[in-house]
Amino acid sequence: MKPLLVRSVLLAGLLAAGACTPLRSHQGYVIDADLVNSVQPGVDNRQSVLQTLGRPSFTGQFDNADWYYVARDSSNLAFRNPRPREQITLQISFDQAGNVSAIRRSGMDQVASINPSRKETPTLGRERGFFEELFGNIGTVGAPGAAGAAGGGRTTP
């Protein structure tokens, strides 16, 4: 009977240890260093970059002058939120003629960690409670000197 107990304890220990293995994931563009290095400013244009690297992860918001290729490796333990381990952002800028004018690379320095506070957006100004919002205008609508008094604020001669 004791060997069965020992086996079950060992099996439970192995399962528990396996549950604590960090999960690794890759998101975004799969970077091939040879293809990225083959794109040269002044030589390539939009069409050649599209054929070499494929569609970008996203383009510039206000114009199509910048293409971004983003790759991120993350890891997380069990149910926790993933944390970035490595990130590479490749920004390719084009001139008015559509030729590559600049290539910039950045890494983890562009990753921002944002921690929301109390599930609400902090704002400036007065904080009002539920009842103040509900009953706050009693007595101000239609009062003398208020904007809504005397037919919309008009004065009669």
VOTOR-559356 format. One record per residue: residue in three letters; x, y, z of N, C-alpha, C, O, CB in turn. Coordinates in steps of 0.1 Angstrom, whole numbers, always signed. Glycine has a CB too. Layout:
// VOTOR-559356
NODE keba    nx    ny    nz   cax   cay   caz    cx    cy    cz    ox    oy    oz   cbx   cby   cbz
NODE  ALA     X     Y     Z     X     Y     Z     X     Y     Z     X     Y     Z     X     Y     Z
...
This chain:
// VOTOR-559356
NODE keba    nx    ny    nz   cax   cay   caz    cx    cy    cz    ox    oy    oz   cbx   cby   cbz
NODE  MET    +8   -12    +0    +0    +0    +0    +9   +13    +0    +5   +23    -6    -9    +0   +12
NODE  LYS   +20   +12    +7   +28   +24    +7   +35   +28    -6   +36   +40    -9   +39   +22   +18
NODE  PRO   +39   +18   -15   +44   +22   -28   +34   +29   -36   +38   +38   -44   +49   +10   -35
NODE  LEU   +21   +26   -35   +11   +33   -42   +10   +48   -38    +8   +57   -46    -2   +26   -41
NODE  LEU   +11   +50   -25   +10   +63   -19   +22   +71   -24   +21   +83   -27   +10   +62    -4
NODE  VAL   +34   +65   -24   +46   +72   -28   +45   +76   -43   +49   +87   -47   +59   +64   -26
NODE  ARG   +40   +67   -51   +38   +70   -65   +28   +81   -68   +31   +90   -76   +34   +57   -73
NODE  SER   +17   +81   -60    +7   +92   -62   +13  +105   -58    +9  +116   -64    -5   +88   -55
NODE  VAL   +21  +106   -47   +27  +118   -43   +37  +123   -53   +37  +135   -56   +34  +116   -29
NODE  LEU   +45  +114   -59   +54  +118   -69   +47  +123   -81   +52  +133   -87   +64  +106   -72
NODE  LEU   +37  +116   -85   +29  +121   -97   +23  +134   -95   +23  +143  -104   +18  +110  -100
NODE  ALA   +17  +137   -83   +11  +150   -80   +22  +161   -80   +20  +172   -85    +4  +149   -66
NODE  GLY   +34  +157   -75   +45  +167   -75   +50  +170   -89   +53  +182   -92   +57  +162   -67
NODE  LEU   +50  +160   -98   +54  +163  -112   +44  +172  -119   +48  +181  -126   +56  +150  -119
NODE  LEU   +31  +169  -116   +21  +177  -123   +21  +191  -118   +19  +201  -126    +7  +171  -120
NODE  ALA   +24  +193  -105   +24  +207   -99   +36  +214  -105   +36  +226  -108   +25  +206   -84
NODE  ALA   +48  +207  -106   +60  +214  -112   +58  +217  -126   +63  +228  -131   +72  +205  -110
NODE  GLY   +50  +209  -134   +48  +212  -148   +38  +224  -150   +39  +231  -160   +42  +200  -155
NODE  ALA   +30  +226  -140   +20  +237  -141   +27  +251  -139   +22  +261  -143    +9  +236  -131
NODE  CYS   +39  +251  -134   +47  +263  -131   +56  +267  -142   +65  +276  -141   +54  +262  -118
NODE  THR   +56  +260  -153   +65  +262  -164   +60  +275  -171   +48  +276  -175   +65  +251  -174
NODE  PRO   +69  +285  -174   +65  +297  -181   +61  +294  -195   +67  +287  -202   +76  +308  -180
NODE  LEU   +50  +301  -199   +45  +300  -213   +52  +311  -221   +52  +323  -217   +30  +301  -214
NODE  ARG   +57  +307  -232   +64  +317  -241   +56  +319  -254   +50  +309  -259   +78  +313  -244
NODE  SER   +54  +331  -259   +47  +333  -271   +54  +344  -279   +61  +352  -274   +32  +338  -267
NODE  HIS   +51  +343  -292   +56  +353  -302   +44  +360  -308   +34  +353  -312   +65  +346  -313
NODE  GLN   +44  +373  -309   +33  +380  -315   +39  +389  -326   +50  +395  -324   +25  +389  -305
NODE  GLY   +32  +391  -337   +36  +400  -347   +44  +394  -358   +43  +382  -361   +43  +412  -341
NODE  TYR   +53  +403  -364   +61  +399  -375   +72  +390  -372   +78  +391  -361   +66  +412  -382
NODE  VAL   +75  +380  -380   +86  +371  -378   +98  +377  -386   +98  +377  -398   +83  +356  -383
NODE  ILE  +108  +382  -379  +119  +389  -385  +129  +379  -390  +134  +371  -383  +125  +399  -375
NODE  ASP  +133  +381  -403  +144  +374  -409  +155  +384  -411  +153  +394  -419  +139  +367  -423
NODE  ALA  +166  +383  -404  +176  +393  -404  +182  +396  -418  +185  +407  -422  +188  +389  -395
NODE  ASP  +183  +385  -426  +188  +387  -440  +179  +395  -448  +184  +403  -456  +191  +373  -446
NODE  LEU  +166  +393  -447  +156  +400  -455  +156  +415  -451  +155  +424  -459  +142  +394  -454
NODE  VAL  +156  +417  -438  +156  +431  -432  +168  +438  -437  +168  +450  -440  +155  +431  -417
NODE  ASN  +180  +432  -436  +192  +439  -440  +193  +441  -455  +201  +449  -459  +204  +430  -436
NODE  SER  +185  +434  -463  +186  +436  -478  +178  +449  -482  +181  +453  -493  +180  +424  -485
NODE  VAL  +170  +454  -473  +163  +467  -477  +172  +478  -474  +177  +480  -463  +150  +468  -468
NODE  GLN  +175  +487  -484  +184  +497  -483  +178  +511  -487  +170  +512  -496  +196  +495  -493
NODE  PRO  +181  +521  -479  +176  +535  -482  +181  +540  -496  +193  +537  -499  +179  +545  -471
NODE  GLY  +173  +546  -503  +177  +551  -516  +177  +541  -527  +178  +544  -539  +191  +557  -515
NODE  VAL  +176  +528  -524  +176  +517  -534  +162  +512  -536  +158  +510  -547  +186  +506  -530
NODE  ASP  +156  +509  -525  +143  +502  -525  +131  +512  -525  +133  +523  -521  +141  +492  -513
NODE  ASN  +120  +507  -530  +107  +515  -529   +96  +507  -523   +99  +496  -518  +103  +520  -544
NODE  ARG   +84  +513  -522   +73  +506  -515   +71  +492  -521   +69  +482  -513   +60  +514  -517
NODE  GLN   +71  +490  -534   +68  +477  -540   +79  +467  -536   +75  +456  -533   +67  +479  -555
NODE  SER   +91  +471  -537  +102  +462  -534  +102  +458  -519  +105  +446  -515  +116  +467  -538
NODE  VAL   +99  +467  -510   +98  +464  -496   +86  +455  -493   +87  +446  -485   +96  +477  -487
NODE  LEU   +75  +457  -500   +63  +448  -499   +66  +434  -504   +62  +425  -497   +51  +454  -507
NODE  GLN   +74  +433  -514   +78  +420  -519   +88  +413  -510   +88  +401  -509   +83  +421  -534
NODE  THR   +97  +421  -504  +108  +415  -496  +103  +412  -482  +105  +400  -477  +119  +425  -495
NODE  LEU   +96  +421  -475   +92  +419  -461   +77  +416  -459   +74  +411  -449   +95  +432  -454
NODE  GLY   +69  +418  -469   +55  +415  -468   +48  +428  -463   +53  +438  -461   +52  +403  -459
NODE  ARG   +35  +426  -460   +27  +437  -454   +32  +441  -441   +35  +432  -433   +12  +433  -454
NODE  PRO   +32  +454  -438   +36  +458  -424   +26  +455  -414   +14  +453  -417   +39  +474  -424
NODE  SER   +31  +455  -401   +22  +453  -390   +11  +465  -389    +0  +462  -387   +29  +453  -377
NODE  PHE   +16  +477  -392    +7  +488  -393   +14  +500  -400   +27  +499  -401    +2  +493  -379
NODE  THR    +7  +510  -405   +13  +521  -412   +10  +533  -403    +3  +533  -393    +7  +523  -426
NODE  GLY   +17  +545  -408   +15  +557  -401    +0  +561  -400    -7  +558  -409   +23  +568  -407
NODE  GLN    -3  +568  -389   -17  +571  -387   -22  +583  -396   -34  +582  -401   -19  +575  -373
NODE  PHE   -14  +593  -399   -19  +604  -406   -15  +604  -421   -21  +610  -429   -13  +617  -400
NODE  ASP    -5  +596  -424    -1  +594  -438    +5  +581  -440    +8  +574  -430    +9  +606  -443
NODE  ASN    +8  +577  -452   +13  +563  -454   +28  +564  -456   +34  +555  -463    +6  +557  -467
NODE  ALA   +35  +574  -450   +49  +576  -452   +58  +567  -444   +69  +565  -447   +53  +590  -449
NODE  ASP   +52  +561  -433   +60  +552  -424   +53  +538  -424   +41  +537  -422   +61  +558  -410
NODE  TRP   +61  +528  -425   +56  +514  -423   +63  +509  -410   +75  +511  -408   +59  +505  -435
NODE  TYR   +56  +501  -402   +61  +496  -390   +60  +480  -390   +49  +475  -393   +54  +502  -377
NODE  TYR   +70  +474  -387   +70  +459  -385   +74  +456  -371   +85  +460  -366   +81  +452  -395
NODE  VAL   +65  +450  -363   +67  +449  -349   +67  +434  -346   +58  +426  -350   +55  +456  -341
NODE  ALA   +77  +429  -338   +78  +416  -333   +80  +416  -318   +88  +424  -313   +89  +408  -340
NODE  ARG   +72  +408  -311   +74  +407  -296   +74  +393  -291   +65  +385  -295   +62  +416  -290
NODE  ASP   +83  +390  -282   +83  +378  -275   +79  +380  -261   +85  +389  -254   +98  +371  -276
NODE  SER   +70  +372  -256   +64  +374  -242   +65  +361  -235   +67  +350  -240   +50  +379  -242
NODE  SER   +64  +362  -222   +63  +350  -213   +54  +353  -202   +53  +365  -197   +77  +346  -208
NODE  ASN   +46  +343  -197   +38  +345  -185   +38  +332  -178   +40  +321  -183   +24  +349  -189
NODE  LEU   +35  +333  -165   +35  +321  -156   +21  +319  -152   +15  +328  -145   +44  +324  -144
NODE  ALA   +15  +307  -155    +2  +303  -151    -8  +313  -156   -10  +315  -168    +1  +301  -136
NODE  PHE   -16  +320  -147   -27  +328  -151   -23  +343  -151   -32  +352  -154   -38  +327  -142
NODE  ARG   -11  +346  -149    -6  +360  -148    -6  +367  -162    -6  +359  -172    +8  +362  -142
NODE  ASN    -6  +380  -163    -6  +387  -176    +8  +385  -182   +18  +384  -175    -8  +402  -174
NODE  PRO    +8  +384  -195   +21  +382  -202   +30  +394  -200   +25  +406  -200   +19  +379  -217
NODE  ARG   +43  +392  -199   +53  +403  -198   +62  +402  -210   +67  +391  -213   +61  +402  -185
NODE  PRO   +65  +413  -217   +74  +413  -228   +88  +410  -224   +94  +416  -215   +73  +426  -236
NODE  ARG   +94  +401  -231  +109  +397  -229  +117  +405  -239  +128  +409  -236  +111  +382  -230
NODE  GLU  +113  +405  -251  +120  +412  -262  +111  +417  -272  +100  +411  -275  +130  +401  -269
NODE  GLN  +114  +429  -277  +106  +435  -288  +115  +442  -298  +124  +448  -294   +96  +445  -282
NODE  ILE  +111  +440  -310  +119  +447  -321  +108  +454  -330   +99  +449  -334  +127  +437  -330
NODE  THR  +111  +467  -332  +102  +475  -340  +111  +481  -351  +121  +487  -349   +95  +487  -332
NODE  LEU  +107  +478  -364  +114  +482  -376  +105  +493  -382   +94  +490  -387  +117  +470  -385
NODE  GLN  +110  +505  -383  +103  +516  -389  +109  +519  -403  +121  +523  -403  +102  +529  -380
NODE  ILE  +102  +518  -413  +107  +522  -427   +99  +534  -432   +87  +534  -433  +105  +510  -437
NODE  SER  +107  +545  -434  +101  +557  -439  +103  +559  -454  +114  +555  -459  +107  +569  -431
NODE  PHE   +93  +564  -460   +93  +566  -475   +93  +581  -478   +87  +589  -470   +82  +559  -482
NODE  ASP   +99  +586  -489   +98  +599  -493   +86  +601  -502   +78  +592  -503  +111  +604  -501
NODE  GLN   +84  +613  -508   +72  +616  -516   +71  +607  -528   +60  +604  -533   +72  +631  -520
NODE  ALA   +83  +603  -533   +83  +595  -546   +81  +580  -542   +79  +572  -552   +96  +596  -553
NODE  GLY   +80  +576  -530   +78  +563  -526   +91  +555  -524   +90  +542  -523   +70  +556  -536
NODE  ASN  +102  +561  -524  +115  +554  -521  +118  +554  -506  +114  +563  -499  +126  +561  -529
NODE  VAL  +125  +544  -502  +129  +543  -488  +139  +554  -485  +149  +555  -491  +135  +529  -485
NODE  SER  +135  +562  -474  +144  +573  -470  +152  +570  -458  +163  +575  -456  +136  +586  -469
NODE  ALA  +146  +562  -449  +153  +558  -436  +147  +545  -430  +136  +541  -433  +151  +570  -426
NODE  ILE  +156  +538  -423  +152  +526  -416  +157  +528  -402  +169  +530  -399  +158  +513  -423
NODE  ARG  +147  +527  -392  +151  +528  -378  +146  +515  -371  +136  +510  -374  +144  +540  -372
NODE  ARG  +155  +511  -361  +152  +499  -353  +151  +504  -339  +160  +512  -334  +162  +488  -355
NODE  SER  +142  +498  -331  +141  +501  -317  +137  +488  -310  +132  +479  -316  +132  +512  -314
NODE  GLY  +139  +488  -297  +137  +475  -290  +128  +478  -278  +117  +485  -279  +150  +469  -285
NODE  MET  +131  +473  -266  +123  +473  -254  +122  +487  -249  +113  +490  -240  +129  +464  -244
NODE  ASP  +130  +497  -254  +129  +511  -249  +116  +517  -253  +112  +527  -247  +141  +519  -254
NODE  GLN  +109  +511  -262   +96  +517  -267   +84  +510  -260   +72  +514  -262   +94  +515  -282
NODE  VAL   +86  +501  -251   +75  +494  -244   +71  +502  -232   +79  +505  -224   +79  +479  -240
NODE  ALA   +58  +505  -231   +53  +513  -220   +44  +504  -212   +36  +496  -217   +45  +525  -225
NODE  SER   +46  +505  -199   +38  +497  -189   +28  +507  -183   +32  +517  -176   +47  +491  -178
NODE  ILE   +15  +504  -185    +5  +513  -180    -3  +506  -170    -8  +495  -172    -5  +518  -192
NODE  ASN    -4  +511  -158   -12  +505  -147   -24  +514  -144   -23  +525  -139    -3  +504  -134
NODE  PRO   -36  +509  -148   -48  +516  -145   -51  +517  -130   -47  +509  -123   -60  +510  -152
NODE  SER   -57  +528  -126   -60  +530  -112   -75  +529  -109   -83  +536  -115   -55  +544  -107
NODE  ARG   -79  +520  -101   -92  +518   -96  -103  +517  -106  -115  +520  -104   -96  +530   -87
NODE  LYS  -100  +512  -118  -109  +510  -129  -117  +522  -133  -128  +521  -138  -119  +499  -125
NODE  GLU  -112  +534  -130  -118  +546  -135  -108  +556  -139   -96  +555  -134  -127  +552  -123
NODE  THR  -111  +565  -148  -102  +575  -153  -101  +587  -143  -112  +593  -141  -106  +579  -167
NODE  PRO   -90  +590  -138   -89  +601  -129   -90  +614  -137   -84  +616  -148   -75  +602  -121
NODE  THR   -98  +623  -132  -101  +636  -139   -98  +648  -129   -98  +646  -117  -115  +637  -145
NODE  LEU   -96  +659  -135   -95  +671  -126  -109  +677  -124  -118  +674  -131   -86  +682  -133
NODE  GLY  -110  +684  -113  -123  +690  -110  -129  +685   -98  -123  +677   -90  -132  +689  -122
NODE  ARG  -142  +688   -96  -149  +684   -84  -155  +670   -85  -159  +666   -96  -161  +694   -82
NODE  GLU  -154  +663   -75  -160  +649   -75  -173  +650   -68  -175  +655   -57  -151  +639   -67
NODE  ARG  -183  +645   -76  -197  +646   -71  -202  +632   -69  -199  +623   -77  -206  +654   -81
NODE  GLY  -210  +630   -59  -216  +617   -56  -229  +615   -64  -233  +624   -72  -219  +616   -41
NODE  PHE  -235  +603   -62  -247  +600   -70  -258  +610   -67  -264  +614   -76  -251  +586   -66
NODE  PHE  -261  +613   -54  -272  +621   -51  -269  +636   -55  -278  +643   -58  -275  +621   -36
NODE  GLU  -257  +640   -55  -253  +654   -59  -256  +655   -74  -261  +665   -79  -239  +657   -56
NODE  GLU  -253  +644   -82  -256  +644   -96  -271  +644   -99  -276  +651  -108  -249  +632  -103
NODE  LEU  -278  +636   -91  -292  +635   -93  -300  +647   -89  -309  +652   -96  -297  +623   -85
NODE  PHE  -297  +653   -77  -305  +665   -72  -297  +678   -73  -302  +688   -67  -309  +662   -58
NODE  GLY  -286  +678   -79  -277  +690   -79  -283  +702   -86  -280  +714   -83  -264  +687   -85
NODE  ASN  -292  +700   -96  -298  +711  -104  -311  +717   -98  -317  +726  -104  -300  +707  -118
NODE  ILE  -316  +711   -87  -329  +716   -81  -327  +730   -76  -318  +733   -69  -333  +706   -70
NODE  GLY  -336  +738   -81  -336  +752   -77  -327  +761   -86  -328  +773   -85  -330  +754   -63
NODE  THR  -320  +756   -95  -312  +764  -104  -318  +766  -118  -316  +776  -124  -298  +758  -106
NODE  VAL  -327  +757  -122  -334  +758  -134  -345  +768  -133  -354  +766  -124  -338  +744  -140
NODE  GLY  -346  +778  -141  -356  +788  -141  -355  +798  -130  -364  +806  -128  -369  +781  -139
NODE  ALA  -344  +798  -122  -343  +808  -111  -339  +822  -117  -334  +822  -128  -331  +804  -102
NODE  PRO  -343  +832  -111  -340  +846  -116  -325  +848  -117  -317  +845  -108  -346  +857  -107
NODE  GLY  -321  +853  -129  -307  +855  -132  -300  +843  -138  -288  +844  -142  -300  +859  -119
NODE  ALA  -306  +832  -138  -300  +820  -144  -302  +821  -159  -310  +828  -164  -307  +807  -139
NODE  ALA  -295  +813  -167  -295  +813  -181  -308  +809  -187  -312  +814  -198  -284  +805  -187
NODE  GLY  -315  +800  -180  -328  +795  -186  -340  +803  -181  -351  +800  -185  -330  +781  -181
NODE  ALA  -338  +814  -174  -349  +822  -169  -356  +831  -180  -349  +835  -190  -345  +831  -158
NODE  ALA  -368  +834  -179  -376  +843  -187  -375  +840  -202  -371  +848  -210  -371  +857  -185
NODE  GLY  -379  +827  -205  -380  +823  -219  -366  +822  -226  -364  +828  -237  -388  +833  -227
NODE  GLY  -357  +815  -220  -344  +813  -226  -334  +824  -224  -324  +825  -231  -346  +811  -240
NODE  GLY  -336  +833  -214  -326  +843  -212  -328  +856  -219  -320  +865  -218  -313  +838  -215
NODE  ARG  -340  +857  -227  -342  +870  -234  -348  +880  -224  -356  +877  -216  -351  +868  -246
NODE  THR  -345  +892  -226  -351  +903  -218  -362  +910  -226  -360  +912  -238  -340  +913  -213
NODE  THR  -372  +913  -220  -384  +920  -226  -383  +935  -223  -381  +938  -211  -397  +913  -223
NODE  PRO  -386  +944  -232  -386  +958  -229  -398  +962  -221  -399  +974  -218  -385  +966  -241
